[in-house]
Amino acid sequence: MNLPADLQQLVLKLTREMDALGLEPFETSSQIQLETPGAGAIEKPADLAPWIEHTMLKPQATRQDIVKLCNEAKQFGFHSVCVNPFGCSLSVNTVSSRVE
């Protein structure tokens, strides 16, 4: 699978940053074949949505921030949301309701 040039550059940048931090290297872009379980290969940005965990972990996050995060996750079809414990019940209620 050939990745677009911008994604190849991103993978290369992340690889360099990981190397600088002494982290274990991962496969190069030419070796990666990302596939969504039960779906085809990732061919456009929207195909990445099921792989994304939308995250809001800043301690100063407001209820409005968490609702916005959950609505974005639903709108774009992200896999999940990740919030601090104080936002869990709000997240469950927001994700279970319609997009506001």
C-alpha positions in Angstrom: 0.0 0.0 0.0 1.5 3.3 -1.1 0.8 6.1 1.3 0.4 9.7 0.1 3.5 11.8 0.4 2.1 13.9 3.3 1.4 10.7 5.3 4.9 9.3 4.4 6.4 12.5 5.7 4.4 12.3 8.9 5.5 8.7 9.5 9.1 9.7 8.9 8.8 12.6 11.3 7.3 10.4 14.0 9.9 7.8 13.5 12.7 10.4 13.9 11.0 11.7 17.1 10.7 8.2 18.5 14.3 7.5 17.7 15.4 10.8 19.4 13.5 9.7 22.5 15.0 6.2 22.4 11.7 4.5 21.8 11.4 1.2 19.9 11.1 1.8 16.2 8.0 0.7 14.3 7.6 -0.6 10.7 8.3 1.9 7.9 5.4 3.2 5.9 6.2 0.7 3.1 5.6 -2.2 5.5 2.4 -0.9 7.0 -0.9 -2.1 5.7 -3.5 -0.6 7.9 -6.9 -2.2 7.6 -10.0 -1.5 9.6 -11.4 -4.7 11.1 -14.1 -5.9 8.7 -13.3 -3.2 6.1 -11.0 -2.4 3.3 -7.6 -0.7 3.3 -7.4 2.9 4.5 -7.6 5.0 1.3 -8.8 8.4 2.5 -8.7 10.4 5.8 -12.3 9.4 6.7 -11.1 5.7 6.7 -8.9 6.5 9.7 -11.8 7.6 11.9 -12.5 4.1 13.4 -8.9 4.1 14.6 -9.0 7.4 16.4 -9.6 7.9 20.1 -10.7 11.5 20.6 -9.0 12.7 23.8 -9.5 15.5 26.3 -7.3 15.0 29.4 -6.5 18.5 30.4 -7.6 19.0 34.0 -9.2 22.4 33.3 -11.6 20.8 30.7 -15.1 22.1 31.2 -18.4 20.3 30.7 -18.8 22.2 27.5 -15.4 20.9 26.3 -16.3 17.3 27.0 -19.7 17.6 25.3 -18.0 19.1 22.2 -15.4 16.3 22.2 -18.1 13.6 22.4 -20.2 15.3 19.6 -17.1 15.5 17.4 -16.4 11.8 18.0 -20.0 10.9 17.0 -19.9 13.3 14.0 -16.7 11.9 12.6 -17.2 8.3 13.6 -14.2 8.1 16.0 -13.6 4.8 17.8 -13.9 6.2 21.3 -13.4 9.2 23.6 -10.9 9.4 26.5 -11.6 11.9 29.3 -10.6 12.3 32.9 -12.7 10.4 35.5 -14.8 13.4 36.4 -16.1 13.5 32.8 -17.0 9.8 32.4 -20.7 10.0 33.2 -21.1 13.1 31.1 -19.4 11.4 28.2 -21.6 8.3 28.5 -24.7 10.5 28.5 -23.5 12.6 25.6 -22.3 9.7 23.4 -25.7 7.9 24.1 -27.7 11.0 22.9 -27.9 12.7 19.5 -25.2 15.1 18.2 -26.0 18.6 19.6 
